[in-house]
């Protein structure tokens, strides 16, 4: 099945890639054509109910949560846009279609891959690392002997990709992204990839081993589609017909030595919530900056171990949520007398061993008869009509149907499991007395659902998934969280505004590997800048220092302090200080992927006598060494050294390198 829904976080990843997010959004159909799901007897027949997934929204963007909208665009249209960016960045020689990996060998120094092209002779590729993004039936995963855990076949479907240019004229008064067709004539889910162009994919249940792909020739597919549309003479152009197993599985491991699993090779979801492609995109995003750091010798290879620690819990949570959302989706057919479990049970019986002893074709005939009998008593007919109507009204009124938007899960996932490349919040700095909660804890549903208030304390939040009472996403700068979106304007040194509005997420560069240090304007700005400057020289880790201010009136904005460049931005929405959760003496350190690495809520205790005694000797040594090479800088004082030590620890969590003598 081709993906078609791109969530906010994936669009944020596309945002810095040479205008990719803007192009994707521009090619998406108007929201009016895909904001709803419609449950009906046919596309032109009786409607059981409909769900608007953008209530209160005039567009697909939630302005207070993300700089990017959600987008409805077919995967086959997205791919050329991505390839164009890859080619423009010099990647055209490394992208080869029609080449298949046959096998590979790992060594302590790299991976040797044997590849067979569709034409020509086999060849070998030697690489430092191998990323297996080779799909649900991953050959690499199988060679590694990594099993998938979970339900392998929740349902079997035939996917029919087709075009019908005439269909738009019949459905333009009830446009939708998904049409759930339940009738005695057809059970079909129609995914409208583009209504005006007439491009759709139909998902039709089928029942192996009694049925197979051979039972769905193009002629039968056209008949099914016409019944689903309620238009017996509809012109239909069937492009492809493929079978597909709906699974809910996650790989046991995402890494084996120098080989990493990503995308469908690592996880398989039901298509309920659009988590498949989006989770895969975010897998690649998580792994790419880590590989770049290791290959450029900015970070230790140990950093790569955090990939599984961070992405596998997200994959498992998305699997669980997809399954729960799918169970919501089948509530409507169950009420209509079309319980998928009954059909699966019938198929299991007629496909069992004893049935194979009967004359050939008996099992198929029994399946067809049983399915037809079930369809004949389904729908809003007969003595159960009023009860079914009441149940449907209750389902649609309560919102207990398939959901589309999951901002809390799409934007609010937190990398906080053991092995994640973050610094959990404990003491703000070594020796400080101010403490905050260590980490968010999973809720009863098994996924992180945490909000953090401005004082850094963790507040429990009800999971915003199917059945949850609280679906709100509460942004925060808790370590492991995605950096919250706030609207900013850059300030010149004279305090005047410069350039257009940007997002805090735009401060994270896709082209330059560096950390981002967000400093509150206050008495310790110089200390934070000195710490950043020292660590850049010490660890070879670039750090961009930015101060976000609530007002640009009153004083000139410094462009450089103590040798470290400082960029200053105005908080247009006046929301950053609450979202950051730090005092005027605190700071937030952000990874290259836009997730918070570390947060110092308040550095007010850096002058504690106990800690200053420990750093006093090192302060004198550092200052003596600096006099010859950096005499223009202010001397390192104990409070600066405390911040350097604390920030160094956070940076080393990310890069895994140690080039200093720690204080004990």
C-alpha positions, -999 to 999 in steps of 0.1 A, spaced: 0 0 0 13 35 -9 15 60 19 -1 94 13 -3 113 46 28 132 58 26 144 94 40 176 110 73 161 121 81 147 87 73 180 71 96 197 97 124 173 86 117 183 49 117 220 58 154 228 55 160 206 25 161 232 -3 124 240 -2 111 204 -1 84 210 25 71 240 5 69 220 -27 52 190 -10 26 213 5 20 231 -28 12 198 -45 -12 186 -19 -49 188 -29 -70 215 -11 -79 206 25 -116 206 16 -110 175 -5 -94 154 23 -104 167 57 -131 140 62 -136 103 64 -170 91 51 -187 59 61 -213 49 35 -231 21 15 -215 34 -16 -198 66 -28 -231 78 -42 -254 60 -18 -265 63 18 -241 79 43 -238 63 77 -217 91 91 -187 113 85 -158 125 106 -141 159 101 -105 156 113 -99 193 111 -127 208 132 -121 244 139 -92 246 113 -94 264 80 -61 249 69 -39 219 76 -15 237 99 -17 240 137 1 273 140 9 272 177 25 237 174 45 235 142 57 257 114 46 231 89 12 216 80 2 180 76 0 171 40 -19 146 18 3 136 -11 9 102 -27 42 85 -20 50 81 -57 47 119 -61 69 126 -31 97 104 -42 107 124 -73 109 155 -52 132 139 -27 154 125 -55 157 159 -70 171 172 -37 195 143 -34 207 149 -70 212 186 -64 233 178 -34 257 156 -53 240 122 -46 231 112 -81 260 88 -85 250 69 -53 213 63 -62 209 32 -83 175 17 -92 172 -19 -103 202 -30 -82 196 -57 -56 217 -65 -26 224 -102 -26 244 -106 6 269 -88 28 298 -95 52 307 -74 82 342 -69 96 355 -46 124 364 -21 97 333 -20 75 307 -39 54 313 -55 20 280 -58 0 275 -80 -31 251 -63 -55 234 -76 -87 221 -50 -112 191 -57 -135 216 -55 -164 253 -61 -163 277 -80 -140 275 -83 -102 298 -60 -82 308 -53 -47 305 -22 -26 327 -16 5 312 8 31 317 19 66 280 11 75 250 -5 59 214 9 64 188 -17 56 158 2 43 147 -27 21 111 -30 31 89 -53 51 104 -84 36 140 -72 43 166 -95 29 192 -79 52 171 -84 83 167 -121 74 204 -125 68 211 -110 102 186 -135 117 166 -107 134 130 -118 140 99 -96 139 78 -96 170 40 -91 169 10 -101 148 21 -110 113 -13 -110 96 -41 -91 112 -59 -90 79 -52 -98 42 -61 -72 16 -60 -67 -21 -49 -32 -31 -63 -19 -64 -47 12 -77 -69 28 -103 -80 60 -120 -115 72 -127 -117 108 -140 -155 107 -140 -157 99 -103 -149 135 -91 -182 147 -106 -201 122 -86 -184 128 -52 -175 165 -53 -204 172 -29 -190 147 -4 -152 148 -7 -131 128 16 -97 112 21 -112 78 30 -145 62 20 -155 32 41 -180 13 20 -201 -13 38 -229 -29 19 -243 -63 8 -226 -55 -26 -191 -45 -15 -168 -41 15 -141 -17 4 -120 11 18 -113 37 -9 -83 59 -4 -87 91 -24 -51 101 -33 -64 129 -55 -101 132 -61 -99 157 -90 -74 136 -108 -94 105 -101 -65 86 -85 -76 62 -58 -65 29 -41 -91 4 -30 -85 -20 -2 -105 -52 -5 -104 -80 20 -94 -114 7 -90 -148 24 -59 -170 17 -53 -198 12 -88 -204 -2 -85 -172 -22 -54 -158 -40 -45 -129 -63 -56 -149 -93 -92 -145 -80 -90 -108 -86 -85 -102 -124 -89 -67 -137 -125 -74 -148 -135 -85 -113 -117 -55 -98 -137 -31 -120 -169 -48 -109 -160 -44 -72 -151 -7 -78 -184 0 -96 -204 -15 -68 -184 4 -43 -191 36 -62 -228 28 -68 -222 35 -105 -226 4 -127 -213 22 -158 -183 40 -142 -152 41 -164 -123 26 -144 -87 23 -154 -71 -4 -132 -33 2 -130 -21 -24 -105 -35 -52 -83 -14 -64 -54 -19 -84 -22 -9 -70 11 -8 -84 47 -17 -60 75 9 -65 102 17 -51 136 54 -60 142 86 -45 154 121 -60 149 138 -75 179 169 -54 172 175 -23 150 212 -27 149 237 -56 144 273 -44 144 276 -20 115 242 -27 100 210 -7 109 174 -14 102 151 15 92 116 19 79 95 -11 71 125 -33 76 123 -24 113 86 -21 118 52 -28 102 20 -10 111 -16 -12 102 -25 18 80 -45 34 108 -29 67 117 -4 70 89 26 60 110 44 38 85 61 62 62 64 89 88 81 67 113 105 55 86 114 91 76 121 99 112 142 67 116 164 80 88 166 115 103 176 101 137 204 80 122 217 104 96 231 131 119 247 104 141 264 88 111 276 122 99 291 129 133 309 96 134 322 96 98 334 132 103 351 122 135 330 147 155 316 119 176 326 85 189 310 54 172 293 48 206 268 75 196 253 50 170 243 27 198 216 53 207 197 47 175 180 16 187 175 30 222 157 60 207 138 46 177 126 12 188 104 25 217 89 50 192 82 22 167 66 0 194 44 29 207 33 36 171 26 0 165 4 -2 196 -14 30 186 -20 18 151 -36 -14 163 -58 5 188 -68 29 160 -76 0 137 -99 -15 163 -117 19 164 -121 17 127 -138 -17 127 -165 -5 152 -187 7 124 -187 -26 104 -192 -46 135 -224 -26 143 -235 -32 107 -231 -70 112 -198 -72 93 -173 -82 120 -140 -91 104 -134 -117 130 -164 -137 118 -151 -137 82 -116 -147 94 -130 -175 115 -150 -188 85 -119 -187 63 -99 -206 90 -126 -233 90 -129 -238 53 -92 -236 48 -84 -261 75 -69 -296 69 -101 -316 71 -117 -294 45 -89 -302 21 -102 -338 19 -134 -327 3 -138 -324 -35 -118 -296 -51 -136 -263 -50 -157 -271 -21 -138 -249 3 -141 -219 -21 -178 -225 -26 -183 -227 12 -164 -195 17 -184 -177 -9 -216 -190 5 -207 -180 41 -196 -145 31 -227 -140 10 -249 -151 39 -232 -126 62 -236 -98 37 -273 -105 32 -281 -97 68 -258 -67 72 -266 -30 69 -295 -9 81 -322 -33 72 -344 -58 89 -353 -60 126 -320 -47 138 -322 -14 118 -332 9 146 -306 -6 171 -279 -3 145 -288 33 137 -286 41 174 -253 24 178 -238 43 148 -251 76 160 -234 69 194 -201 60 177 -199 91 155 -211 114 183 -184 101 207 -156 102 181 -149 65 186 -138 60 150 -105 59 130 -84 90 138 -61 109 114 -42 135 134 -20 126 163 0 157 172 7 144 207 24 113 193 37 128 161 54 157 178 55 147 215 76 115 215 105 117 239 139 100 236 143 91 273 149 54 275 183 40 288 209 45 261 194 76 246 218 104 237 205 129 261 213 141 296 183 134 319 174 162 343 188 157 377 210 184 393 211 216 371 249 217 375 273 195 395 270 203 432 237 223 427 209 220 452 181 226 428 166 194 415 139 184 391 122 151 382 146 127 365 126 116 335 90 113 322 74 80 331 53 59 307 16 61 313 -7 31 317 -10 27 280 27 22 277 38 53 259 54 85 271 28 112 278 43 139 298 40 177 301 66 199 318 58 231 335 79 262 335 96 252 367 109 220 352 86 196 371 70 167 353 32 167 352 13 136 343 -8 138 312 -34 114 300 -23 97 268 -37 114 238 -44 83 218 -75 64 209 -98 62 239 -77 88 258 -95 117 274 -66 142 267 -54 144 231 -35 176 235 2 180 228 20 200 254 54 211 240 83 213 264 121 214 265 124 184 286 155 164 276 147 141 247 118 162 235 115 178 201 124 215 204 91 234 207 81 257 178 81 294 185 80 322 160 112 344 160 127 375 143 164 381 142 177 413 158 206 434 146 232 448 169 213 481 172 182 462 183 163 466 150 145 437 134 160 418 105 146 393 80 114 374 79 98 354 107 113 319 113 107 290 137 130 280 166 133 247 145 150 268 118 179 275 142 189 238 138 208 235 105 205 206 81 238 215 63 261 221 92 267 196 120 266 216 152 248 218 185 225 246 194 228 265 228 197 286 236 205 310 263 181 331 284 192 368 285 205 374 320 236 377 342 252 345 331 252 351 293 289 357 294 295 325 313 274 304 289 292 319 259 326 313 275 316 277 281 306 272 245 338 287 232 359 266 255 342 234 245 344 241 208 381 243 211 384 214 235 361 188 219 360 200 183 323 202 185 307 232 168 281 251 190 258 278 178 249 302 206 215 320 204 197 343 228 160 346 226 146 379 241 111 389 249 116 426 238 141 444 216 137 478 231 161 494 256 196 482 249 219 472 220 221 435 213 257 421 215 269 402 185 300 387 201 309 381 237 342 367 250 351 356 215 320 335 209 294 348 184 260 354 198 229 356 177 198 372 192 162 367 182 129 382 193 102 359 207 74 371 185 47 350 202 60 356 237 59 319 243 95 308 245 102 315 281 73 294 293 81 265 269 118 265 277 112 260 314 144 277 323 152 307 345 172 338 334 203 319 344 195 287 325 200 273 290 188 246 266 212 225 245 197 210 213 210 182 191 214 184 153 181 166 149 161 192 168 157 172 200 167 186 234 200 171 246 202 188 279 185 216 299 199 236 328 168 249 345 187 273 367 224 278 372 219 299 403 238 275 425 271 274 405 288 295 432 283 269 459 313 268 482 317 230 481 320 229 443 341 260 440 367 244 462 370 215 438 374 237 407 396 264 422 429 247 413 417 239 377 406 276 372 441 288 379 457 263 355 432 272 327 437 309 331 475 306 330 473 285 298 449 310 282 470 341 288 494 333 259 467 324 233 435 341 242 445 371 262 415 391 249 391 369 268 379 375 304 394 352 330 377 319 338 360 323 372 347 294 393 311 300 382 322 299 345 342 267 352 311 251 368 290 259 337 318 246 315 320 213 334 282 209 333 279 218 296 309 196 288 292 166 304 261 172 282 281 176 250 300 144 257 267 126 261 261 135 225 295 131 209 309 104 232 344 119 232 366 128 262 396 151 258 398 166 293 406 157 328 374 155 348 370 170 383 362 144 409 
